[in-house]
Amino acid sequence: MTGGAGFLGRHVLRKLEARGWGDVHVPRSKTFDLTTTEGIRAMYDRMAPDLVIHLAAVVGGIGANREHPGEFFYKNLVMGAHLLEEGRRRGLEKFVAVGTICAYPCNTPVPFREDDLWNGYPEETNAPYGLAKKMMLVQSQAYRQEYGFNSIYLLPVNLYGPGDNFDPATSHVIPALIKKCMDAIESGTDHITCWGSGDASREFLYAEDAAEGILLAAEHYNGSEPVNIGAGHEITIRDLVEKIAALTGFDGELRWDPTQPDGQPRRCLDTTRAKARFGFEARTTLDQGLRRTINWYRSQQSTPQQASLATAT
């Protein structure tokens, strides 16, 4: 499993262990450079997998995507392409490609249905990343058609939960907001500043639920159609900020910086295909997940060394 040392990967590993899956290998970047054919071949040689779950990605929030569009495109593209090609050559039994909601067109009607994936260009701030990951869907379907290669493609929505990345330079919206609120409480600051207008909406999926969806698909789904993995509910960023402020105990002013981008106007997935194909439904409400994530972050703040280890990839 690539990306097994990352945020989502650690949740998937715990569920694999609970299921009793033996002989699970996690290639580490310091040993295998998965952006090169040499690194990927060395990984396949050493680990000889029957099934690959590809979670590894170069990823970040809006700021990181705007700063590193070329890096995000290239590294994500070549990882997926080389892993699929080498797996196909070696007779891999199954490849689980984990894509991204950023692959959807900017103005996709809500809720996003998998059939709308090609009806426009992705939102510009994360289009290079989204398109690079979407190429795995093209490759997966082409390889199934020509070679009979069994690969599936999943589209998880924005994830959050314990173990998330709280680095302000690269974090996504939920950990970034939790950190802003907690830092403001600690320093006595009377306000926080949030990007954009607050009008954009997002859907969020608790990482443990996402891990369950990925494993259900790995165990039970063998189709060529892409499948959304989400919760099926959206919330505006403004409402999300107010919710996180209340749950963290921050009662200061919430300021908005309209000079910064909102990103895609709305995001919410139609999750009926996941339920129909392999019985996945999200179990954790947003309030439950946010409380658990905030409590985890508080516990890590009291043990700085553990926090550093927990967020390492």
C-alpha positions as CSV (number, residue, x, y, z in Angstrom):
1,M,0.0,0.0,0.0
2,T,1.6,3.3,-1.1
3,G,1.0,6.2,1.3
4,G,0.6,3.9,4.2
5,A,2.6,6.2,6.5
6,G,0.4,9.2,5.6
7,F,-2.8,10.5,7.2
8,L,-5.3,8.3,5.4
9,G,-2.9,5.4,5.1
10,R,-2.6,5.0,8.8
11,H,-6.4,4.6,9.1
12,V,-6.4,2.1,6.3
13,L,-3.6,0.1,7.9
14,R,-5.4,-0.1,11.2
15,K,-8.5,-1.5,9.5
16,L,-6.4,-4.0,7.5
17,E,-5.0,-5.2,10.8
18,A,-8.4,-5.5,12.3
19,R,-9.6,-7.5,9.3
20,G,-6.6,-9.9,9.7
21,W,-5.0,-9.1,6.3
22,G,-1.5,-10.4,6.6
23,D,1.8,-9.5,4.9
24,V,0.9,-5.8,4.3
25,H,3.8,-3.8,2.9
26,V,4.2,0.0,3.0
27,P,7.0,1.4,0.8
28,R,8.6,4.5,2.3
29,S,9.8,7.4,0.3
30,K,13.3,7.3,1.7
31,T,13.7,3.8,0.3
32,F,11.6,3.9,-2.8
33,D,11.2,7.0,-5.0
34,L,7.8,6.2,-6.5
35,T,8.1,9.1,-9.0
36,T,10.7,7.1,-10.9
37,T,10.4,3.8,-12.8
38,E,13.5,2.6,-11.0
39,G,12.0,3.2,-7.6
40,I,8.7,1.6,-8.6
41,R,10.4,-1.5,-10.1
42,A,12.5,-1.8,-6.9
43,M,9.4,-1.7,-4.8
44,Y,7.6,-4.4,-6.9
45,D,10.8,-6.5,-6.8
46,R,11.1,-6.2,-3.0
47,M,7.5,-6.5,-2.0
48,A,6.0,-8.7,-4.8
49,P,2.4,-7.6,-4.1
50,D,-0.8,-9.3,-5.2
51,L,-2.9,-6.1,-4.7
52,V,-1.9,-2.5,-4.6
53,I,-3.8,0.3,-2.9
54,H,-2.3,3.5,-4.2
55,L,-2.9,6.3,-1.6
56,A,0.4,8.2,-2.0
57,A,0.0,11.7,-3.3
58,V,1.7,15.1,-3.3
59,V,-1.1,17.2,-1.9
60,G,-2.0,20.3,0.0
61,G,-4.6,23.1,0.4
62,I,-5.3,26.0,-1.9
63,G,-2.1,27.8,-1.1
64,A,0.1,24.8,-1.7
65,N,-1.6,24.1,-5.0
66,R,-1.1,27.6,-6.2
67,E,2.5,27.6,-5.2
68,H,3.5,24.2,-6.6
69,P,1.2,23.4,-9.6
70,G,4.0,21.9,-11.7
71,E,5.3,19.6,-8.9
72,F,1.8,18.5,-7.9
73,F,1.0,17.6,-11.5
74,Y,4.2,15.8,-12.4
75,K,4.7,13.8,-9.3
76,N,1.1,12.6,-9.0
77,L,0.9,11.8,-12.7
78,V,4.1,9.7,-12.9
79,M,3.4,7.9,-9.7
80,G,0.0,6.7,-10.9
81,A,1.1,5.9,-14.5
82,H,4.3,4.0,-13.5
83,L,2.6,2.0,-10.7
84,L,-0.3,0.9,-13.0
85,E,2.0,0.0,-15.9
86,E,4.5,-2.0,-13.8
87,G,1.6,-3.7,-12.0
88,R,0.1,-4.7,-15.3
89,R,3.3,-6.0,-16.6
90,R,3.8,-8.2,-13.5
91,G,0.3,-9.7,-13.5
92,L,-0.9,-7.8,-10.4
93,E,-4.3,-9.3,-9.3
94,K,-5.9,-5.9,-8.5
95,F,-5.0,-2.2,-8.4
96,V,-7.0,0.2,-6.3
97,A,-6.4,3.8,-7.5
98,V,-7.5,6.5,-5.0
99,G,-8.2,9.7,-6.9
100,T,-9.6,13.0,-5.7
101,I,-12.7,15.2,-5.7
102,C,-10.5,17.8,-7.3
103,A,-10.9,15.9,-10.6
104,Y,-14.4,17.1,-11.0
105,P,-15.2,20.1,-13.2
106,C,-15.4,23.5,-11.5
107,N,-19.2,24.0,-12.0
108,T,-20.4,20.4,-11.6
109,P,-24.0,20.3,-10.6
110,V,-24.5,19.3,-7.0
111,P,-24.5,16.5,-5.9
112,F,-21.5,15.5,-8.0
113,R,-22.3,12.3,-10.0
114,E,-19.6,10.2,-11.4
115,D,-21.0,10.6,-14.9
116,D,-20.2,14.3,-14.7
117,L,-16.5,13.9,-14.4
118,W,-15.7,14.9,-18.0
119,N,-18.2,17.8,-18.4
120,G,-15.7,20.6,-17.9
121,Y,-12.3,21.7,-16.6
122,P,-11.5,21.5,-12.8
123,E,-11.4,24.5,-10.6
124,E,-8.2,26.4,-11.5
125,T,-6.4,26.5,-8.1
126,N,-6.1,22.7,-8.0
127,A,-6.6,21.6,-11.6
128,P,-3.1,20.3,-12.1
129,Y,-3.4,18.0,-9.1
130,G,-6.9,16.9,-10.0
131,L,-6.1,16.2,-13.6
132,A,-3.0,14.2,-12.7
133,K,-5.0,12.0,-10.4
134,K,-7.8,11.7,-13.0
135,M,-5.4,10.2,-15.5
136,M,-5.4,7.1,-13.4
137,L,-9.1,6.6,-14.3
138,V,-8.2,6.9,-18.0
139,Q,-5.3,4.5,-17.7
140,S,-7.4,2.1,-15.5
141,Q,-10.2,1.8,-18.0
142,A,-7.8,1.6,-21.0
143,Y,-5.9,-1.2,-19.3
144,R,-9.0,-3.1,-18.5
145,Q,-10.2,-2.8,-22.1
146,E,-6.9,-3.9,-23.7
147,Y,-5.3,-6.2,-21.2
148,G,-8.1,-7.3,-18.9
149,F,-6.3,-5.6,-16.0
150,N,-8.4,-5.4,-12.8
151,S,-8.1,-1.9,-11.5
152,I,-10.7,0.3,-9.9
153,Y,-10.9,4.1,-9.3
154,L,-12.3,5.8,-6.2
155,L,-13.0,9.5,-5.7
156,P,-12.9,10.4,-2.0
157,V,-14.2,13.8,-0.9
158,N,-12.2,16.2,1.5
159,L,-10.9,14.1,4.5
160,Y,-10.3,15.1,8.1
161,G,-9.7,13.4,11.4
162,P,-7.1,12.5,14.1
163,G,-3.6,12.4,12.6
164,D,-4.3,15.1,10.0
165,N,-1.7,17.6,8.8
166,F,-1.9,20.8,10.8
167,D,1.0,22.6,9.1
168,P,-0.4,26.0,8.0
169,A,1.7,25.9,4.8
170,T,0.2,22.7,3.5
171,S,-2.9,21.8,5.6
172,H,-6.5,21.6,4.4
173,V,-9.3,23.7,5.7
174,I,-10.4,21.8,8.8
175,P,-7.0,21.3,10.4
176,A,-6.0,24.8,9.4
177,L,-9.1,26.3,11.1
178,I,-8.7,24.1,14.2
179,K,-5.1,25.3,14.6
180,K,-6.1,29.0,14.0
181,C,-8.7,28.8,16.7
182,M,-6.5,26.9,19.2
183,D,-3.5,29.2,18.6
184,A,-5.7,32.3,19.1
185,I,-7.1,30.9,22.4
186,E,-3.5,30.2,23.6
187,S,-2.1,33.6,22.6
188,G,-5.2,35.6,23.6
189,T,-5.8,37.0,20.1
190,D,-9.2,38.5,19.7
191,H,-9.8,37.4,16.0
192,I,-8.8,35.0,13.3
193,T,-8.7,35.6,9.6
194,C,-10.3,33.1,7.2
195,W,-9.7,32.9,3.4
196,G,-12.4,33.9,0.9
197,S,-16.0,35.0,1.4
198,G,-17.1,31.9,3.4
199,D,-19.9,31.3,0.9
200,A,-18.3,28.2,-0.8
201,S,-19.5,24.9,0.4
202,R,-17.6,21.6,1.1
203,E,-18.3,18.1,2.0
204,F,-16.1,16.4,4.6
205,L,-15.6,12.7,5.3
206,Y,-14.0,11.4,8.5
207,A,-10.8,9.5,7.6
208,E,-11.8,6.3,9.4
209,D,-15.0,6.2,7.3
210,A,-12.9,6.8,4.1
211,A,-10.6,3.9,5.0
212,E,-13.6,1.6,5.4
213,G,-14.9,2.7,2.0
214,I,-11.6,2.0,0.3
215,L,-11.3,-1.5,1.8
216,L,-14.9,-2.4,1.0
217,A,-14.1,-1.5,-2.6
218,A,-10.9,-3.4,-2.6
219,E,-12.7,-6.5,-1.3
220,H,-16.0,-6.3,-3.3
221,Y,-15.8,-4.0,-6.3
222,N,-14.2,-5.0,-9.6
223,G,-15.9,-2.6,-12.1
224,S,-14.5,0.0,-14.5
225,E,-16.8,2.9,-13.4
226,P,-15.4,5.5,-11.0
227,V,-17.0,5.6,-7.6
228,N,-17.5,8.5,-5.2
229,I,-16.5,8.0,-1.5
230,G,-18.2,10.6,0.6
231,A,-20.7,11.5,3.3
232,G,-23.3,13.0,1.0
233,H,-23.8,16.3,3.0
234,E,-22.3,19.8,2.4
235,I,-21.6,22.8,4.7
236,T,-20.6,26.3,3.8
237,I,-17.2,27.4,4.9
238,R,-18.7,30.2,7.0
239,D,-20.9,27.7,8.9
240,L,-17.9,25.4,9.3
241,V,-15.7,28.2,10.8
242,E,-18.5,29.0,13.3
243,K,-18.9,25.4,14.2
244,I,-15.1,24.9,14.8
245,A,-14.9,28.1,16.7
246,A,-17.7,26.9,19.0
247,L,-16.2,23.4,19.5
248,T,-12.7,24.7,20.3
249,G,-14.1,27.4,22.6
250,F,-12.8,30.4,20.5
251,D,-15.2,33.3,21.0
252,G,-13.3,36.1,19.1
253,E,-14.1,37.8,15.9
254,L,-14.2,35.8,12.6
255,R,-12.7,38.0,9.8
256,W,-12.9,37.2,6.1
257,D,-10.2,38.0,3.5
258,P,-12.0,38.3,0.2
259,T,-8.7,38.8,-1.6
260,Q,-8.0,35.1,-1.2
261,P,-9.8,32.5,-3.3
262,D,-12.8,30.5,-2.3
263,G,-11.8,27.6,-4.6
264,Q,-14.6,25.5,-6.2
265,P,-18.0,27.1,-5.4
266,R,-19.7,23.9,-4.1
267,R,-18.7,20.3,-3.4
268,C,-21.0,17.5,-2.4
269,L,-21.0,14.0,-3.7
270,D,-23.8,11.6,-4.8
271,T,-22.8,8.5,-3.0
272,T,-25.5,6.1,-4.3
273,R,-23.0,4.1,-6.5
274,A,-20.8,3.3,-3.5
275,K,-23.7,2.0,-1.5
276,A,-25.1,0.0,-4.5
277,R,-21.7,-1.5,-5.6
278,F,-20.1,-2.4,-2.3
279,G,-22.4,-1.3,0.6
280,F,-20.5,1.8,1.8
281,E,-22.2,4.5,3.9
282,A,-20.4,7.0,6.1
283,R,-21.1,6.5,9.8
284,T,-19.5,9.5,11.5
285,T,-21.4,12.8,11.6
286,L,-19.4,16.1,11.1
287,D,-19.9,17.1,14.7
288,Q,-18.7,13.8,16.0
289,G,-15.7,13.8,13.7
290,L,-14.8,17.4,14.6
291,R,-14.9,16.8,18.3
292,R,-12.6,13.7,17.9
293,T,-10.2,15.6,15.7
294,I,-10.1,18.6,18.1
295,N,-9.6,16.3,21.1
296,W,-6.8,14.5,19.3
297,Y,-5.1,17.8,18.4
298,R,-5.3,19.0,22.0
299,S,-3.7,15.8,23.2
300,Q,-0.9,16.2,20.8
301,Q,-0.2,19.8,21.8
302,S,0.5,18.6,25.3
303,T,3.1,16.1,23.9
304,P,5.0,18.0,21.1
305,Q,7.3,15.1,20.2
306,Q,4.4,12.7,19.7
307,A,2.6,15.3,17.6
308,S,5.6,15.6,15.3
309,L,5.7,11.8,14.9
310,A,2.0,11.5,14.4
311,T,1.9,13.8,11.4
312,A,5.1,12.5,9.7
313,T,4.6,10.9,6.3
